[in-house]
Each structure stands twice: as structure tokens, then as C-alpha cells.
């Protein structure tokens, strides 16, 4: 996976992003979830900032198609 990742979608909840990550990985796309929750000490931060699903730029269009995102 490249160091330059792009945000495919920002989810309201981390579990939604993790489920989407699993779907992408099942399709052969490496993904990572970024959510600032203060090391799980400040979970309320994720509600403000969301959970970001990040992929390699070359996989972004395919990832959006798989997840049916625009």
C-alpha cells in the first residue's frame, strides 16, 4: 500500500468503516480505517470527525464502485 492514501468515504461510526474495509479486502483492495478517538479514550471525537476509509489512489474508483458510493 502506498504512503499516499485517499479517503474513499467518511462514515459516522467506526464499525461501518470496518465493515466496508472488510468488503474491500475481500475484493483484493487494501484499506485502512482512520478514526481519531484519542486512543479509544475519547470515543465521542469519532462522532465529530467520523471514521475515514482510506485506500491507495489507484484503487479509489473501484473501491467506490464496490461500496456503491459516488
C-alpha positions in Angstrom: 0.0 0.0 0.0 1.3 3.4 -0.9 2.1 6.1 1.7 -0.3 8.4 -0.2 -3.8 7.3 0.7 -7.1 8.8 -0.3 -10.3 9.0 1.6 -12.9 6.9 -0.1 -15.7 7.7 2.4 -16.2 9.1 5.9 -18.5 7.1 8.0 -20.4 8.3 11.1 -19.4 5.2 13.0 -16.1 3.2 13.1 -17.9 -0.1 12.8 -19.4 1.0 9.5 -15.9 1.8 8.2 -14.6 -1.5 9.4 -17.3 -3.4 7.6 -16.6 -1.5 4.4 -12.9 -2.3 4.9 -13.7 -6.0 5.1 -15.7 -5.8 1.9 -12.8 -4.1 0.1 -10.2 -6.6 1.4 -12.4 -9.5 0.2 -12.3 -7.9 -3.2 -8.5 -7.6 -3.1 -8.2 -3.9 -2.2 -6.0 -3.0 0.8 -7.7 -0.4 3.0 -7.2 1.2 6.4 -9.6 2.9 8.8 -8.5 6.2 10.4 -10.6 7.5 13.3 -9.4 9.9 15.9 -10.9 8.7 19.1 -8.0 9.6 21.4 -6.8 6.0 21.6 -10.3 4.9 22.4 -10.3 7.2 25.4 -12.4 9.9 23.7 -14.9 7.9 21.6 -17.1 11.0 21.2 -14.4 12.5 18.9 -15.3 10.0 16.2 -18.8 11.4 16.1 -17.4 14.8 15.3 -14.7 13.8 12.9 -16.0 10.5 11.6 -14.2 7.3 10.6 -12.2 7.6 7.3 -11.8 4.7 5.0 -8.5 5.1 3.2 -7.2 3.3 0.1 -4.5 3.6 -2.5 -5.4 6.3 -5.1 -5.3 3.7 -7.9 -8.0 1.7 -6.1 -10.3 4.5 -5.2 -12.7 4.3 -8.1 -13.0 0.6 -7.8 -13.5 0.8 -4.1 -16.3 3.3 -4.5 -17.9 1.0 -7.1 -17.7 -2.0 -4.8 -19.2 0.0 -1.9 -21.7 1.7 -4.2 -20.5 5.2 -3.3 -20.5 8.3 -5.5 
